[in-house]
């Protein structure tokens, strides 16, 4: 079995050259598990949490919806910070497999 190798791109490079990265090399199993985890996260935080807060804790629906939006927004911010930090580690010479963990 022949393994395909390619040079990993930094987060900044991918963002600035998005048109060149329409095909991402990820194993099928990894992509499936990531997708299912993402769906579960979005269902829990955006659909179930407001219902839980309104029925169990008697919070009004508007406040419950705003509360449910906080974790995904924090995730967006953390992803951006992690990407820039990962680029910095790669530039310092830290091996790619260590940065990804």
C-alpha positions as CSV (number, residue, x, y, z in Angstrom):
1,X,0.0,0.0,0.0
2,X,1.4,3.4,-1.0
3,X,1.0,6.2,1.4
4,X,0.4,9.7,0.1
5,X,2.3,12.5,1.8
6,X,1.9,16.2,1.4
7,X,3.2,19.2,3.1
8,X,0.7,20.5,5.7
9,X,-0.4,24.1,5.2
10,X,-0.6,26.6,8.0
11,X,-4.0,27.9,9.1
12,X,-3.1,31.4,7.9
13,X,-2.1,30.0,4.4
14,X,-5.4,28.2,4.1
15,X,-7.4,31.3,5.0
16,X,-5.5,33.5,2.6
17,X,-5.6,30.9,-0.2
18,X,-9.0,29.4,0.3
19,X,-9.7,29.1,-3.4
20,X,-6.7,26.6,-3.7
21,X,-8.0,24.4,-0.9
22,X,-11.3,23.1,-2.2
23,X,-10.2,19.5,-1.6
24,X,-9.0,18.6,1.9
25,X,-7.1,15.3,2.5
26,X,-8.8,13.7,5.5
27,X,-9.4,10.1,6.0
28,X,-13.1,9.1,5.5
29,X,-13.5,7.7,9.1
30,X,-12.1,10.9,10.6
31,X,-14.4,13.1,8.6
32,X,-17.5,11.0,9.5
33,X,-16.7,11.1,13.2
34,X,-16.0,14.8,13.2
35,X,-19.2,15.5,11.4
36,X,-21.3,13.4,13.8
37,X,-19.7,15.0,16.8
38,X,-20.4,18.4,15.3
39,X,-24.1,17.5,14.7
40,X,-24.4,16.3,18.3
41,X,-22.9,19.4,19.6
42,X,-25.2,21.7,17.6
43,X,-28.3,19.7,18.5
44,X,-27.5,19.8,22.2
45,X,-26.5,23.4,22.5
46,X,-28.9,25.1,20.0
47,X,-32.0,22.9,20.3
48,X,-32.1,21.1,23.6
49,X,-30.4,23.6,26.0
50,X,-33.0,26.4,25.5
51,X,-35.8,23.9,26.1
52,X,-34.1,22.6,29.2
53,X,-33.5,26.1,30.6
54,X,-37.2,27.2,30.0
55,X,-38.9,24.0,31.3
56,X,-36.6,23.0,34.2
57,X,-35.1,26.3,35.4
58,X,-38.0,28.6,34.4
59,X,-35.8,30.9,32.3
60,X,-37.6,33.0,29.6
61,X,-37.0,31.8,26.1
62,X,-35.0,34.8,24.9
63,X,-32.5,34.5,27.7
64,X,-32.3,30.8,27.2
65,X,-31.5,31.3,23.5
66,X,-28.8,33.8,24.3
67,X,-27.3,31.5,26.8
68,X,-27.3,28.6,24.4
69,X,-25.4,30.7,21.8
70,X,-22.4,31.4,24.2
71,X,-20.6,28.0,23.8
72,X,-20.6,28.0,20.0
73,X,-19.4,31.6,19.9
74,X,-16.7,30.8,22.3
75,X,-15.8,27.8,20.0
76,X,-15.4,30.2,17.0
77,X,-13.1,32.5,19.0
78,X,-11.1,29.5,20.4
79,X,-10.7,28.0,16.9
80,X,-9.2,31.2,15.5
81,X,-6.8,31.5,18.5
82,X,-5.8,27.9,18.2
83,X,-5.1,28.2,14.5
84,X,-2.8,31.2,15.0
85,X,-1.1,29.5,17.9
86,X,-0.6,26.3,15.9
87,X,1.0,28.3,13.1
88,X,3.3,29.9,15.6
89,X,4.3,26.5,17.0
90,X,5.0,25.2,13.4
91,X,7.2,28.2,12.7
92,X,9.2,27.4,15.9
93,X,9.9,23.9,14.5
94,X,7.4,21.9,16.7
95,X,6.5,18.7,14.7
96,X,3.1,18.7,13.0
97,X,1.9,15.7,14.9
98,X,2.6,17.4,18.2
99,X,0.9,20.6,17.2
100,X,-2.3,18.8,16.1
101,X,-2.6,17.0,19.4
